[in-house]
């Protein structure tokens, strides 16, 4: 009849295309399903469960009891948690800028063509490969107050023996030094890759204009590697706020709580004092701090106009 739309005829070719797409979709889900299940089982579900746990009193044995925000309120008045936060902040303030500074200086020194440069770069990177457990055991022997090699060397130099990891005034600083020894290698490798990507034509043009070493570094090199520096700041911040294994192996939070950091505090509450809900609440405080840090760094990296729009 005139005026009616024509009937749509599905050809065998179209049926074949639809069938092939369905098979491809089924095959794709078959490939990604194991990964999705692992992410859900080991990532999403524990995060959701720990969030619920932070609002409960739970000793991991008897049935839990809902207490609302009481765990978070107790954290605000807990002097041990305040000490852990202070230790973590001091550790972060010392470790992050020093590791980035030393990494950049070493990368500048190693970014040249000299004999055995590959050996020097490998030696700088090797401590980063060592596990924190191995580092802790190694330095526990070296820094032992009675039988360690460090005090033996100080004795030959005429310096009185030091407590190192057993001295409340030195323990956290010693941990920072150990972490710098191992963690700076990562910054060196990242900065080396970034320095080798700086266009030589820019450096050459700056030198032709009469710029010295300092002006080339300030106006050419540092701006060119700024994205890498921002990445390292975020990475080292996250690493320092999550430090645990080195503390566990060397000091176990002592002496007198001088090396108790937030993650060790969380572990202590959950698996030593069996107050899992309280530990989960402190873990979420740490997660919130990490989120604030990451968002702040991302905002600082944006152009000023974009930052103003976000703040409005």
Secondary structure as UniProt FT lines:
FT   TURN            2..3
FT   HELIX           12..39
FT   HELIX           40..44
FT   HELIX           45..53
FT   TURN            54..55
FT   STRAND          56..57
FT   STRAND          65..66
FT   TURN            68..69
FT   HELIX           70..76
FT   HELIX           79..110
FT   TURN            115..116
FT   HELIX           117..129
FT   HELIX           132..142
FT   TURN            145..147
FT   HELIX           149..156
FT   TURN            157..158
FT   HELIX           164..166
FT   TURN            168..170
FT   HELIX           171..195
FT   TURN            196..197
FT   HELIX           200..208
FT   TURN            209..210
FT   HELIX           213..216
FT   HELIX           217..221
FT   HELIX           222..224
FT   HELIX           226..241
FT   HELIX           245..250
FT   TURN            251..253
FT   TURN            256..259
FT   HELIX           262..267
FT   HELIX           268..272
FT   HELIX           276..301
FT   HELIX           304..311
//
